[in-house]
Amino acid sequence: MVLDQIQLADGISRVEIAQHTGLTPQTVSVIVRRLLDEGIVREDGASRAPSSGKPRTTLRINADAGRAIGLHFDPVELTCAVVDLLGRPLVAKRRPIPPGTDPSHVVAAMAELIADVLAEADVPRSRVLGLGLATPGPIDQDLGVIVGPPQLANWTRVPIRQMLSDATGLPVTLDNDATAAAVGERWSGAGRGVANFAYFFLGTGIGGGLVLNHQVYRGGSMNAGEFGHTSVLPDGPECYCGNRGCLETLVNPSAIVANVHRRLAGQRGGSVLSEPFDRDPACVDHAAIRAAAEAGDPLATAVIDEAAEHVASVAVNIANITDVDLIVLGGHGILRVEKRYVDAVASALATRHMSRVIRMVDVALSPLGVDAAVVGGAALVLHATYSPKLSALIAD
């Protein structure tokens, strides 16, 4: 608890920690001395107290006390980063995943990428606290198994945690990529210090993460936050989950591309995408559509705005159910069109959220950007190592 207060604050004194936690000043002093001796915390000058005028020593996290590795396993790409104790990436690298690659080859590529990142960052493995893997769900947390992500063929009940630990010699922490990104937001992003927030991960798929009362909420099977499988259109397209009209079926990159292609095929001209589409439909991909929407193309903006409205509807539902203080949007799927999504969600919450007469829900774009999940992977290690666990405190 003490370390969590120091991590969340940009400089804090022992007296302030005692006030925030309810611990006695003597207890705080003993704990701080231990953290100083271990090198995790450092003293950083003094500030004058507002009443007595007696200087108070400022405490901060020692960012160089250790390192953590984050690895994001997206169905089309691997991203790896090594971060310091403040969650700041020191080196990050990406590597595409060939379609249809089997688990053993992917794990070998993961281990090779991790070695490259550590070498470039000049970090010996002895200084690495652990490896956090952010992966598509569903996952079995207890067994460290990827159960069978629909977008990954040949990945039925793959013991990814043990395979990756054997390949790297590092302890591996595993979590859903959207939940990992939410942990990253809590550690060093928009959710820092926020008691209750929801994170929307918009990438190859659509996921979500929840932090409630400062605790990461994972649910009974540890797979909570499947925002992408909220039904938006009851008579919409069938989803692989068994539902119809799921958010993911409407706003993932493939769905947006298909929507634009249908519209381009049914009209002549009127869009900067028309001529490229006539030459080669494949060149009108998700990146091209986002670029056209950023430039104000009417067809591209119409499709992106429609997708953003679907996200906004689910955001209102999440806010009504959980009463969060903040909605955070992130992921590579909204790159270059972030403002359209943020504005749509903010407008929906301002006009359709049940508790808006009491207080407004804030909306923020993730400052971690496209690296939210990989920073979140590393933050899984830091969070597991240094953040308070309510269940553990109750048990003690």
Secondary structure, 3 states (H helix, E strand, C coil): CHHHHHHHCCCECHHHHHHHHCCCHHHHHHHHHHHHHHCCEEEEEEEECCCCCCEEEEEEECHHHCEEEEEEEECCEEEEEEECCCCCEEEEEEEECCCCCCHHHHHHHHHHHHHHHHHHHCCCHHHEEEEEEEECCCEECCCCEECCCCCCCCCCCECHHHHHHHHHCCCEEEEEHHHHHHHHHHHHCCCCCCCCEEEEEECCCEEEEEEECCEEECCCCCCCCCHHHCECCCCCCECCCCCECEHHHHHCHHHHHHHHHHHHHCCCCCCCCHHHHHHCHHHCCHHHHHHHHHCCCHHHHHHHHHHHHHHHHHHHHHHHHHCCCEEEEECHHHCCCHHHHHHHHHHHHHHHCCCCCCCCCEEEECCCHHHHHHHHHHHHHHHHHHCCCHHHHHHC
